[in-house]
Amino acid sequence: MRLFGLKTCDTCRKALKSLPDAEFIDVRGAGVPSEVLAKAFDQFGEALLNTRSTTWRGLDDDQRSRPPLELLADHPALMKRPLIERDGHLFLGWTPQTRAALGIA
């Protein structure tokens, strides 16, 4: 299992604490592999972009109008977090639905 997120993100830390066997990948340093990012975008669409983040607010209209996958490649912190990959399945966010699907109470 891999957990893509930010080491400074409280939600990612909560998820990692509940998933001690997960491999944590800090997207600012390592990014998200393009195949994982493409699959996540196919599954979650524009919900993959965190439009409430300070990174998003710092972008001008021209940058915001770029294709989402290009934006995420250039600004990995724009991704909603955490993105969890387990056995080829992807989960976005640390919601009750994600926790239930992963078997976390």
C-alpha positions in Angstrom: 0.0 0.0 0.0 1.2 3.5 -0.9 0.0 6.7 0.6 0.7 9.9 -1.5 0.5 13.1 0.5 2.4 15.8 2.3 4.4 15.3 5.4 3.0 18.6 6.8 -0.7 17.6 6.2 -2.6 16.7 9.3 -5.0 14.5 7.4 -2.1 12.5 5.8 -0.5 12.1 9.3 -3.8 10.7 10.6 -4.1 8.3 7.7 -0.5 7.2 8.1 -1.0 6.6 11.8 -3.9 4.3 11.0 -2.0 2.6 8.2 1.4 1.9 9.7 2.4 -0.6 7.0 1.8 2.0 4.2 4.7 3.4 2.2 4.5 7.2 2.6 5.4 9.2 -0.5 5.7 13.0 0.0 4.4 14.4 -3.3 6.4 17.6 -2.9 9.7 15.7 -3.0 8.9 12.6 -5.0 5.8 13.6 -6.9 3.2 11.0 -8.0 4.1 8.6 -10.8 2.4 9.7 -14.0 0.6 6.4 -14.4 -0.9 6.6 -10.9 -1.9 10.3 -11.5 -3.5 9.4 -14.8 -5.5 6.5 -13.2 -6.5 8.8 -10.3 -7.7 11.5 -12.7 -9.7 8.9 -14.7 -11.3 7.7 -11.5 -11.8 10.9 -9.6 -11.8 13.6 -12.3 -11.5 17.2 -11.2 -12.2 16.1 -7.6 -8.5 15.3 -7.6 -7.7 19.0 -7.6 -7.8 20.8 -4.2 -9.3 24.1 -5.2 -9.4 25.3 -1.6 -5.6 25.1 -1.1 -3.3 28.0 -0.8 -1.4 26.7 -3.8 -4.6 27.0 -5.9 -5.3 30.5 -4.6 -1.8 31.5 -5.6 -2.4 30.6 -9.3 -3.6 33.1 -11.8 -6.5 32.4 -14.1 -4.2 31.4 -17.0 -2.6 28.8 -14.8 -5.9 27.5 -13.4 -7.2 27.0 -16.9 -4.4 24.5 -17.8 -5.3 20.8 -18.0 -5.5 19.3 -14.5 -2.8 16.6 -15.0 -0.3 19.3 -16.1 -1.2 21.4 -13.1 -0.7 18.4 -10.8 2.6 17.5 -12.4 3.9 21.1 -11.9 2.2 21.6 -8.5 1.8 18.3 -6.7 0.5 20.0 -3.6 -2.7 20.8 -5.6 -3.7 17.2 -5.2 -6.4 16.4 -2.7 -4.9 14.2 0.0 -4.2 11.6 0.8 -4.3 9.5 -2.3 -4.0 5.8 -1.3 -3.1 3.0 -3.6 -3.8 -0.6 -2.4 -3.7 -3.6 -4.7 -4.4 -1.5 -7.8 -7.3 0.3 -6.2 -7.2 4.0 -5.5 -8.9 5.9 -2.6 -9.0 9.7 -2.3 -9.2 11.5 1.0 -9.5 10.2 4.5 -13.3 9.9 4.6 -15.4 7.4 6.5 -15.9 5.6 3.1 -12.2 5.3 2.5 -11.6 4.1 6.1 -14.4 1.5 5.7 -13.1 0.3 2.3 -9.6 -0.1 3.9 -11.0 -1.9 6.9 -10.2 0.9 9.4 -12.7 1.5 12.2 
